[in-house]
Amino acid sequence: MIYFWAVVVGGAICVFGQICFDVFKLTPAHTMTLLVVLGAVLDGIGLYDPLIKFAGAGATVPITSFGNSLVHGALQELKSDGWIGIITGIFEVTSAGISSAIIFSFLAALFVKPKG
C-alpha cells in the first residue's frame, strides 16, 4: 500500500506543478520556486514529516522535499548550535544532494551532446 500512496502523493505534487504551468501560466523557474517554498512552509508548520511517513518516496523525491530539507536542517541546527545553526544547518543537510546534482550533471554533459 505504501507504493500506492507514494505514487498518489508524488503524482499530486506533479499535477499541482502542471496546473501552475497550464492554468496560471507560471514559468518553470516560478513553479520550481513555488514548490520549494511550499515544502519549506509545510516543514516549518510541522506537516511535511507526517507526509513523508505516509507517502515515503512520493514526498521525498519531488522538489518540495528540497524546501523541506532546507528548513529541517536550519531548525535542527538552531536547536543544537543557536542562531548560527540556521545558516550552517542549511548547508549541512543539503550539501550532499547539491554536490550530487553538480557531479552527475557534469558527467552527463561529458557523455551527451545536445542536438542543435
Secondary structure, 3 states (H helix, E strand, C coil): CHHHHHHHHHHHHHHHHHHHHHCCCCCHHHHHHHHHHHHHHHHHCCCHHHHHHHHCHHHHCCCHHHHHHHHHHHHHHHHHHCCHHHHHHHHHHHHHHHHHHHHHHHHHHHHCCCCC
